[in-house]
Amino acid sequence: MSATILPEKTLHYPVLLNEVINIITPQNGGTFIDCTFGQGGYSKKILEYPNTKVIAIDRDENSLQIASDLKKKFEDRFSFHNIRFSQIKDLKIDGEVKGIIFDLGYSLNQIKDLSRGLSFDSKGELNMKMGLNDFSAKDAINKLDQKELEQIFKYFGEEKKSKLISKKIVFERQKKNLDTQDLVNIVKSTKKNYYTKTNQATKVFQALRIFVNKEISELTRGLKESANIVSQNGIILTVSFHSLEDRICKFFFNHLSKQDKVSRYLPEKKLTKKAFSLITKKLIVPSSKELKLNPPSRSAKLRAIKKIDIYENNKNVFLKFKNYLNIEKLSEKL
C-alpha cells in the first residue's frame, strides 16, 4: 500500500488533498505522520505551513530519492523511514502527534514499473513486491495448491471465478513456471464469456497484490498502533480504494467511536467510554472537479476519527477479520 493512483497527464496528484488538509489543519502547526509517503504529495503540502513537522514512512525504497530531496529543503522538519505500517510503533517521536494519514492507493509510477508485475502489460516476472517482502506473486502462483489460490482470489479479490481460475493455474504450471502474461491469459481464457468493465484480470491481480504485501495485517496493525500513538485531539485519517480496505477502516473507526448498544432484556453492564469521536459521519469522496482531473480517484473513500480520551488497547478489535488474516498466513508455506 503506497501513494495514490495518478492520471497520465500529471506527475503526482494526491487524492482528496484539500479535504485531507481541511481535516488535519496543519495551518495550526503540529507533528504529522504520513504513512504512505509515495511521491510526497501530502507531506509537501503539510510542510508548506510553518510550525509543522512530518514523519514519513513507506515500504517502497523508490521513495528514498524524493524523501532525500525533501529532507534537504526541510532538514529540521522532515524525516523519512523505509518501514511498513506495522512498524510505526518503533518510530522515535518527540512531542505530540496531531495527525496520522494512511493513503492506501498506488502511484502511476509503481503501476508503470513493469519489473513489479503490477501491470497487465508487464512482460516480465510476476513480482508485485512493494518493498520489505519475503516472497513474490510468482512464488504464490507456482507453489500454493488449488484450494489456497482459490481462497486468495475469492476473499481478497472477490473474484467469482476463483475456483476455475485456480484450477487452470495448477494445470498450466505443470508445463512451466507461470509469469505475468501467463496469468493474464489464464484469467482471460477462463472469463472469455464473462463481461466486465475493467480488465478481466483486475480482481486476481488485486488479490495477489494484497496477499504478497500482507496488506490486511499491515493495515490492521498500523491502525491499531496509530490509536496508541496519536495524541489527544489528534486525528487518524484513511483514504482507501477498494471495498475490503474500506470495510476494515469503517469497522475500526466505528468500534473506537461508537458507544455499545445495551439491550433492556440483558443484565445491566458498565459502558466503557469511547476514546475517539467520528469526524466523517458521512463518507467523503472526490468532487466532480477532481474526478475530471484524475479519473482513477473515483473509488477513493476518506474516513477520519479524532482522539478524545485515553485509548485502552483492545486486542480483539480485529477478530472480525480473522479469516482474512488466516489466509495471509498461507505465506508461511512459501
C-alpha positions in Angstrom: 0.0 0.0 0.0 1.7 3.1 -1.1 0.6 6.5 -2.5 -2.3 7.4 -4.7 -3.1 6.3 -8.3 -2.3 9.2 -10.6 -3.6 10.4 -14.0 -1.4 10.2 -17.1 -1.1 14.0 -17.5 0.4 14.8 -14.1 3.4 13.7 -12.2 1.6 13.5 -8.9 -1.9 14.2 -7.8 -2.6 13.3 -4.2 -6.3 12.3 -4.0 -8.7 14.4 -1.8 -5.8 16.7 -0.9 -7.9 19.7 0.0 -10.3 17.5 2.1 -7.3 15.9 4.0 -5.8 19.3 4.7 -9.1 20.7 5.9 -9.5 17.9 8.4 -5.9 17.7 9.8 -5.5 21.5 9.9 -1.7 21.8 9.5 -2.1 25.6 9.4 -2.3 25.4 13.2 1.1 23.6 13.3 2.0 20.2 14.8 3.6 16.9 14.0 2.1 14.6 11.4 2.8 11.0 10.3 2.4 10.3 6.6 2.2 6.6 6.5 2.3 6.2 2.7 4.8 8.9 1.6 5.0 7.7 -2.0 5.9 10.8 -4.1 5.3 13.1 -1.1 2.1 14.8 -2.1 0.6 15.1 1.4 3.9 15.7 3.1 4.9 18.5 0.8 1.6 20.3 1.3 1.7 19.9 5.1 5.3 21.3 5.2 4.1 24.5 3.3 2.7 25.5 6.7 5.1 26.9 9.3 5.5 25.2 12.7 4.7 21.7 11.2 6.8 18.6 11.2 6.3 15.4 9.1 7.5 11.9 9.9 7.0 9.9 6.7 7.1 6.2 6.2 6.9 4.0 3.1 7.9 0.4 2.4 8.8 1.2 -1.2 12.6 2.1 -1.3 11.9 4.0 -4.5 10.5 6.8 -2.3 14.0 7.4 -0.9 15.1 9.9 -3.5 12.0 12.1 -3.2 12.3 11.9 0.5 16.0 12.9 0.3 15.2 16.0 -1.7 12.5 17.0 0.8 14.9 16.5 3.7 17.4 18.9 2.1 14.6 21.6 2.0 13.1 20.9 5.4 16.1 19.5 7.4 14.7 20.1 10.8 11.0 19.4 10.0 11.0 16.2 7.9 12.2 12.7 8.3 11.7 9.5 6.3 11.7 5.8 7.4 11.7 2.9 5.0 9.4 0.7 7.1 5.9 -1.0 6.9 2.7 0.2 8.7 3.1 -2.4 11.4 6.4 -0.9 12.4 5.0 2.5 13.1 5.2 1.7 16.8 9.0 1.7 16.5 9.2 5.4 15.5 11.0 7.8 17.8 8.6 10.7 18.2 9.3 13.9 20.1 6.2 15.7 21.2 2.6 15.2 20.3 1.3 13.7 17.0 -1.6 15.8 15.7 -2.4 13.6 12.7 -1.7 10.2 11.1 -2.6 9.7 7.4 -3.0 6.4 5.5 -3.3 6.7 1.7 -3.9 3.1 0.6 -3.6 3.5 -3.2 -0.8 3.1 -5.7 1.0 5.6 -7.8 1.2 5.6 -11.6 5.0 5.2 -11.3 4.5 2.0 -9.4 2.0 0.6 -11.9 4.2 1.6 -14.9 7.3 0.0 -13.4 6.9 -3.3 -15.3 9.5 -5.0 -13.2 7.0 -5.1 -10.3 4.5 -7.1 -12.3 1.6 -4.9 -11.2 0.5 -4.0 -14.7 -1.4 -6.3 -17.1 1.1 -5.1 -19.7 4.1 -6.4 -17.9 6.1 -8.9 -19.9 8.4 -9.9 -17.1 8.3 -11.8 -13.8 5.1 -11.8 -11.7 6.5 -9.8 -8.8 4.1 -7.4 -7.1 6.5 -6.8 -4.2 6.2 -3.2 -2.9 9.3 -3.5 -0.6 10.4 -5.4 2.5 8.7 -8.6 1.2 9.6 -12.2 1.9 8.1 -13.7 -1.3 6.6 -12.7 -4.7 3.4 -13.3 -6.6 5.3 -15.8 -8.7 6.1 -17.8 -5.6 2.4 -17.9 -4.7 1.1 -18.8 -8.1 3.6 -21.6 -8.6 3.7 -23.1 -5.1 0.3 -22.8 -3.4 -2.3 -25.5 -4.1 -5.6 -25.0 -5.9 -7.7 -24.5 -2.8 -5.3 -22.0 -1.3 -5.2 -19.9 -4.5 -9.0 -20.1 -4.7 -9.2 -18.6 -1.2 -6.9 -15.7 -2.1 -8.8 -14.8 -5.3 -12.2 -15.2 -3.6 -11.7 -13.3 -0.4 -9.0 -10.7 -1.4 -10.3 -10.1 -4.9 -14.0 -11.0 -4.6 -13.4 -13.0 -7.8 -16.5 -15.1 -8.8 -14.5 -17.4 -11.0 -11.8 -18.1 -8.4 -12.3 -21.9 -8.4 -12.0 -22.2 -12.2 -9.0 -19.8 -12.4 -7.1 -21.5 -9.6 -7.8 -24.9 -11.2 -6.4 -23.8 -14.6 -3.4 -22.2 -12.9 -2.5 -25.5 -11.3 -2.9 -27.3 -14.6 -0.9 -24.8 -16.6 2.0 -24.6 -14.2 2.7 -28.3 -14.7 4.1 -27.2 -18.1 6.3 -24.3 -16.8 6.6 -21.7 -14.1 4.0 -19.0 -14.7 4.7 -15.3 -15.2 2.6 -12.2 -15.7 1.3 -12.7 -19.2 0.7 -16.4 -18.4 -1.6 -15.4 -15.6 -3.4 -12.7 -17.7 -4.0 -15.3 -20.4 -5.3 -17.9 -18.0 -7.8 -15.4 -16.5 -8.9 -14.1 -19.9 -9.5 -17.6 -21.2 -11.4 -18.6 -18.1 -13.6 -15.5 -18.2 -13.9 -15.1 -22.0 -17.7 -15.2 -21.9 -17.9 -13.1 -18.7 -18.4 -9.3 -19.3 -16.5 -6.8 -17.1 -15.9 -3.0 -17.5 -12.3 -3.4 -16.3 -9.6 -5.7 -17.4 -10.7 -9.3 -16.7 -7.6 -9.9 -14.6 -8.2 -6.9 -12.3 -9.6 -8.8 -9.3 -7.0 -11.6 -9.5 -4.2 -9.1 -9.6 -5.7 -7.2 -6.7 -5.9 -10.4 -4.6 -2.3 -11.4 -5.3 -1.0 -7.9 -4.5 -2.9 -7.9 -1.2 -1.6 -11.3 -0.4 2.1 -10.7 -1.4 2.3 -7.4 0.6 0.2 -8.7 3.5 -1.9 -5.6 3.2 -4.7 -6.8 5.6 -2.4 -7.4 8.6 -0.3 -4.4 7.8 -3.4 -2.1 7.7 -5.0 -3.6 10.8 -1.8 -3.4 12.8 -1.0 0.1 11.5 -4.4 1.4 12.6 -4.2 -0.3 15.9 -0.7 1.2 16.7 -1.9 4.6 15.4 -4.7 4.7 18.0 -1.9 4.5 20.7 0.5 6.9 19.1 -1.9 9.8 18.1 -2.2 12.5 20.8 -5.4 13.7 22.4 -7.4 15.8 19.9 -5.2 14.2 17.2 -6.7 12.7 14.0 -6.4 9.3 12.2 -7.4 9.6 8.6 -7.6 7.0 5.8 -8.1 7.1 2.1 -9.0 3.7 0.8 -9.6 2.4 -2.8 -11.2 -1.0 -2.6 -14.1 -2.4 -0.6 -12.1 -4.7 1.7 -9.8 -1.9 2.8 -12.8 0.4 3.4 -14.6 -2.2 5.4 -11.6 -2.5 7.7 -11.3 1.2 8.2 -15.0 1.6 8.7 -15.2 -1.2 11.3 -12.2 0.1 13.2 -13.3 3.7 13.3 -16.9 2.7 14.3 -15.5 0.4 17.0 -13.4 3.2 18.5 -16.0 5.9 18.3 -19.5 4.4 18.8 -21.0 3.5 22.1 -22.1 -0.1 22.7 -25.8 -0.7 22.4 -27.4 -2.0 25.6 -30.5 -4.3 25.5 -33.1 -3.8 28.2 -33.6 -7.6 28.2 -30.0 -8.3 29.2 -28.3 -7.8 32.6 -27.0 -4.2 33.1 -23.4 -3.7 32.1 -21.0 -0.9 32.6 -20.4 1.1 29.4 -16.8 1.9 28.5 -16.1 5.5 27.5 -15.1 5.7 23.8 -11.6 7.1 23.2 -12.4 8.6 19.7 -15.2 10.6 18.0 -16.1 10.1 14.4 -15.3 13.1 12.2 -16.6 11.7 8.9 -20.2 10.7 9.8 -20.8 10.9 6.0 -18.2 9.3 3.8 -16.1 11.8 1.8 -15.5 11.0 -1.9 -13.8 13.1 -4.7 -15.7 16.0 -6.1 -16.8 16.1 -9.8 -14.0 18.5 -10.4 -11.4 16.2 -9.0 -12.8 13.2 -11.0 -12.3 15.2 -14.2 -8.7 15.9 -13.3 -8.0 12.4 -12.0 -10.5 9.7 -13.1 -8.7 6.9 -11.1 -9.7 8.7 -7.9 -13.3 7.7 -8.4 -13.0 4.8 -6.0 -11.4 6.8 -3.2 -13.1 6.9 0.2 -12.0 9.2 3.1 -12.7 8.4 6.7 -11.4 10.1 9.9 -11.6 10.0 13.7 -10.5 12.2 16.5 -9.0 11.1 19.8 -10.9 12.5 22.7 -9.7 10.2 25.6 -7.1 7.7 26.6 -7.2 4.6 24.4 -7.2 1.2 26.1 -5.6 -1.3 23.7 -8.2 -3.9 22.6 -6.5 -7.0 21.3 -9.8 -8.4 20.0 -10.8 -5.5 17.8 -9.9 -7.2 14.6 -11.4 -10.7 15.3 -14.0 -9.8 12.7 -11.2 -10.1 10.0 -9.6 -13.3 11.4 -10.5 -15.2 8.2 -8.6 -12.7 6.1 -5.6 -12.8 8.4 -5.6 -16.6 8.3 -5.4 -16.5 4.5 -2.4 -14.3 4.7 -0.7 -17.0 6.9 -0.6 -19.2 3.8 2.5 -17.3 3.0 4.3 -19.3 5.7 4.4 -22.1 3.2 6.5 -20.1 0.7 
